[in-house]
């Protein structure tokens, strides 16, 4: 009887290990398919316009300036020139339009000069 329980435990462990390996493989393949994250090279403002420069200018990018450090509420723009409506801290993102990968946020403090 003890031998049967040992076999059952081994089967459960093996099936669990296989499921874990499959899940990890799927996660890694999805993560790699999005490609590398875009990188923001520099950000500067002139009047109320924000200019975003990426390290790679050969890719189809979308741009966003958000008031939160998450791109989830971004209104993506095709232009790297973004309008800043009010003073404050903005979090700048670039998204690769082909793969969907999004850059890490770049913080920008916008202060209007008179």
N, C-alpha and C positions, 0 to 999 in steps of 0.2 A: 504494500500500500504506500509506503514511504517512497518507493521507487517511482510510482505513478505520479505522485505530487511533484517530485523533482523534475520529471519529464514535462509536466504541465507548466511548471515555473520556467523551465528552459525555453519552451515554445513561446510563452508570453514575453520573455526577455528578447528573444530573437525577433519576434514580430514587432515589438516596440522599437528595437534598434533599427530595423528596416524602415519603419514608418518615419522615424527621426531622420534617417539619412535621406529619404525621398523628400521630406519637407525642407530640409536644409538645401538640397540640390535645387529644388524649385525656387526657393528664396534667392539663392545666389544667381541662378540664371536670369531671373527677373531683374535683379539689381544690376547685373552686368549689361543687360539689354538696353537699359536706359542710357548707358554711356557715362562718361565722366561729367561731373558738375561743371557748368560754366563758371568762369572766374571773373570777378569785377576788378579791372585794372585801376580805374580811378573814377571819382565822382566830383563834379563841381557845379556851382550855380552861377547864373548870370540873371539878374533881376529875379523873376519868379519862375525861371526855367531851370530845370536840373538836367545836366548832361551826364550820361552814363557811358563809360568806355569799358569794353570787355577786352580780355587778353586775346581772344580769337575773333577777328572781324569777318571770318569767312563762313560763319554759321548763321542759320536763320534763327534769330533771337526775338524774344518778347521781353518787355521791360515793365517794371512795376515799382512804385514808391508807395509804401503802406505805413500806416501809423502804428502797426503792431509788428513784432518780430516774426510773424508767421505769414507765409504767402497764401494762406487759405482764402483770404478775402480780397486777393489782388484783382484789380481790373487791368489785365495785360494790354500793353500797347505795342504796336509794331515799331514805334519810333523810340530812339534812345534819348530823345528830348522830352522830358516829362514836366508837366505844369504842377507847381507847388502852390496850393490855394492859401495856406496859412503857415505861419511860423510854427516851428516845433521839431521834434525828432522824427525822422523818417527812416524806414528800413527799406533798402533798395535791393531788388532781386532781378536776376536775369534767368529766363527760362529758354532752354533749347526747344524750339517749336517742333523739331523733328522727333526728338526722343522723349521730351517731357521732363528731363532732368532740370533741377532748379539750383541756382547758386546758393551759397551761404549768404545770409543777409549782411549788407554793408550799412553801417549806421551813418546817418548824415544829419547834422543839426542845421536847420535852415533858420536864419535870422535876416529879416528884411533890413536893409541899410537905407537910411534917408539921404 
